[in-house]
């Protein structure tokens, strides 16, 4: 054993003398560790923010109630899912995990312990960002703005208004701007009808056909507020 150690020592010294092995100072390794810690923290923050954006978008998609309107509604709901945000959150989490594996202590911990600690860190950061409102501020900056999907259901494919007139499968509603809108209900919507009357406020999802809004989904109440304005006193209809 002693001979092997002596041989290993001689080989190492020979490699150092031949510049095959470069020696670094303690400062070098300290800077390297600080950079590793900083990069890990950054990717954990990115993971937390993107997952928060995804959760808010999923909740908003649920609040629209479009899944209650048959296969088309289900298909539209799947399109509203923030696939890019979910993939980004998972990718940044995995990068953080790979970076943590380079720390010395990681070799002394089991896989599920490190994984659990990282999940706890992402969840903790998410709670802080959500409660402080920091996530709302950061999510409006690029490139986070491109991760959000709630803008899919904007005024272009949703209408909200108070019913002025009812004729079979056609409604005339007035929106908050005082504009009268002819709203035609599709057959899918007729099979999922609810009781409504003149004066009720309704929210409909569909698409414009010239000056007529063709709705495949409608429910009572106002259009749900998007995640970036939730918690304010803003209302769709006064």
C-alpha positions in Angstrom: 0.0 0.0 0.0 2.9 2.4 0.9 4.6 1.6 -2.4 1.4 2.4 -4.3 1.0 5.7 -2.4 4.6 6.7 -3.1 4.2 5.9 -6.8 1.0 7.9 -7.0 2.7 10.9 -5.3 5.6 10.7 -7.7 3.2 10.5 -10.7 1.3 13.6 -9.5 4.5 15.6 -8.9 5.7 14.6 -12.3 2.5 15.7 -13.9 2.7 19.1 -12.0 6.3 19.6 -13.2 5.2 18.8 -16.8 2.3 21.3 -16.5 -0.2 18.4 -17.0 -1.9 19.4 -13.8 -2.4 23.1 -13.0 -2.5 24.2 -9.4 -5.0 26.8 -8.3 -5.1 29.0 -5.2 -7.8 28.8 -2.5 -9.2 32.1 -3.8 -9.9 30.4 -7.2 -12.0 27.7 -5.6 -13.8 30.2 -3.4 -14.7 32.2 -6.4 -15.8 29.1 -8.3 -18.0 28.0 -5.4 -19.6 31.5 -5.2 -20.3 31.4 -8.9 -21.8 27.9 -8.5 -24.0 29.1 -5.6 -25.1 32.2 -7.6 -26.0 30.2 -10.7 -27.9 27.6 -8.6 -29.9 30.4 -6.9 -30.6 32.1 -10.2 -32.0 29.0 -11.8 -34.1 28.2 -8.7 -35.6 31.7 -8.9 -36.3 31.3 -12.6 -37.9 28.0 -11.9 -40.1 29.4 -9.2 -41.2 32.4 -11.2 -42.1 30.4 -14.4 -44.0 27.8 -12.3 -46.0 30.6 -10.6 -46.9 32.0 -14.0 -48.0 28.6 -15.1 -50.1 28.1 -12.0 -51.8 31.5 -12.5 -52.6 30.7 -16.1 -54.0 27.3 -15.3 -56.2 28.8 -12.6 -57.4 31.5 -15.0 -58.2 28.9 -17.7 -60.3 27.0 -15.1 -62.1 30.2 -14.1 -63.3 30.7 -17.7 -65.3 27.5 -17.4 -64.7 26.6 -21.1 -64.3 22.9 -20.3 -68.0 22.7 -19.6 -68.8 23.2 -23.2 -68.0 19.9 -24.9 -65.0 18.8 -27.0 -64.4 22.3 -28.4 -64.2 23.8 -24.9 -61.9 21.0 -23.8 -59.6 21.6 -26.8 -59.6 25.4 -26.2 -58.7 24.7 -22.5 -55.7 22.5 -23.5 -54.5 25.3 -25.8 -54.6 27.8 -22.9 -52.3 25.6 -20.8 -48.9 27.3 -20.4 -46.8 24.6 -21.9 -43.8 26.8 -22.5 -43.9 28.1 -18.9 -44.2 24.5 -17.5 -41.3 23.3 -19.7 -39.2 26.3 -18.7 -39.9 25.7 -15.0 -38.9 22.1 -15.3 -35.8 22.8 -17.3 -34.5 25.4 -14.9 -35.2 23.2 -12.0 -33.2 20.3 -13.6 -30.3 22.7 -14.3 -30.3 23.8 -10.6 -30.3 20.1 -9.6 -27.3 19.4 -11.9 -25.4 22.4 -10.4 -26.1 21.3 -6.8 -24.7 17.9 -7.7 -21.3 19.6 -8.1 -21.2 20.7 -4.4 -19.2 18.5 -2.0 -22.1 17.9 0.3 -24.2 16.4 -2.5 -22.1 13.2 -2.4 -23.1 12.6 1.2 -26.8 13.0 0.6 -29.3 10.8 -1.1 -31.0 11.7 -4.4 -34.5 12.2 -2.9 -33.1 14.4 -0.1 -31.5 16.8 -2.6 -34.6 16.7 -4.8 -36.9 17.4 -1.9 -34.7 20.3 -0.7 -34.8 21.9 -4.1 -38.6 21.5 -4.4 -38.9 23.0 -0.9 -36.7 25.9 -2.0 -38.7 26.5 -5.2 -42.0 26.4 -3.2 -40.6 28.7 -0.6 -39.5 31.2 -3.2 -42.8 31.0 -4.9 -44.6 31.9 -1.7 -42.4 34.9 -1.1 -42.8 36.1 -4.7 -46.6 35.6 -4.6 -47.2 37.3 -1.3 -44.9 40.2 -2.0 -46.3 40.7 -5.5 -42.8 40.5 -7.0 -43.9 37.8 -9.4 -46.5 40.1 -10.9 -43.8 42.7 -11.5 -41.3 40.2 -13.0 -43.8 38.4 -15.1 -44.5 41.6 -17.1 -40.8 41.8 -18.2 -39.3 40.0 -21.1 -38.9 37.1 -21.7 -41.5 36.2 -19.0 -44.2 38.1 -20.9 -44.0 35.5 -23.7 -44.7 32.6 -21.3 -48.2 33.8 -20.3 -51.2 32.4 -22.2 -54.2 34.2 -20.5 -54.1 36.8 -23.3 -55.4 34.1 -25.6 -58.9 34.9 -24.2 -58.9 38.6 -24.7 -61.7 40.8 -26.2 -61.1 39.2 -29.5 -62.7 35.9 -28.5 -64.7 36.8 -25.4 -67.6 39.2 -24.7 -69.2 40.3 -21.5 -72.4 42.3 -21.3 -75.9 42.8 -20.0 -78.8 41.1 -21.9 -81.1 43.6 -23.6 -83.1 41.2 -25.8 -83.6 37.5 -26.2 -84.8 35.8 -29.4 -84.5 31.9 -29.5 -80.7 31.3 -29.8 -79.8 35.0 -30.3 -79.1 37.6 -27.7 -78.5 41.3 -27.8 -76.1 42.4 -25.0 -74.5 45.7 -24.2 -70.9 45.8 -22.9 -69.3 48.3 -20.5 -68.6 50.7 -23.4 -72.3 50.8 -24.3 -71.8 48.9 -27.5 -74.6 46.5 -28.5 -73.5 43.1 -29.6 -75.5 40.4 -31.4 -74.6 37.1 -29.8 -75.5 33.8 -31.5 -75.4 30.6 -29.6 -74.1 27.5 -31.4 -75.7 24.1 -31.1 -73.2 22.9 -28.6 -74.2 25.8 -26.3 -77.9 25.1 -26.7 -77.4 21.6 -25.3 -75.8 23.1 -22.3 -78.2 26.0 -21.7 -78.9 27.7 -18.4 -81.8 30.0 -17.4 -81.1 33.6 -18.3 -83.3 36.7 -18.6 -83.2 40.3 -19.8 -81.0 42.3 -17.5 -78.6 39.4 -16.6 -74.9 39.8 -17.1 -73.3 37.0 -19.1 -69.8 36.0 -20.3 -69.4 34.2 -23.6 -66.5 32.6 -25.4 -66.4 32.2 -29.1 -65.3 34.1 -32.2 -66.5 37.0 -34.3 -68.3 36.4 -37.6 -68.3 39.8 -39.2 -70.4 41.9 -36.7 -71.9 38.9 -35.0 -70.3 37.0 -32.1 -70.8 33.3 -32.4 -70.5 31.7 -28.9 -69.9 28.1 -28.2 -69.8 28.7 -24.4 -71.7 31.1 -22.2 -72.1 31.4 -18.4 -73.7 33.9 -16.0 -71.5 36.6 -14.6 -68.6 38.8 -15.7 -65.5 37.8 -17.5 -62.9 36.7 -14.9 -60.1 39.2 -14.4 -56.7 38.1 -15.8 -54.0 37.2 -13.3 -52.1 40.4 -13.7 -55.1 42.5 -12.5 -56.5 40.2 -9.8 -56.7 41.7 -6.4 -57.6 45.1 -7.7 -61.0 46.9 -7.6 -61.3 46.9 -11.4 -64.6 45.4 -12.7 -65.6 44.4 -16.2 -69.1 45.9 -15.8 -69.9 48.8 -13.4 
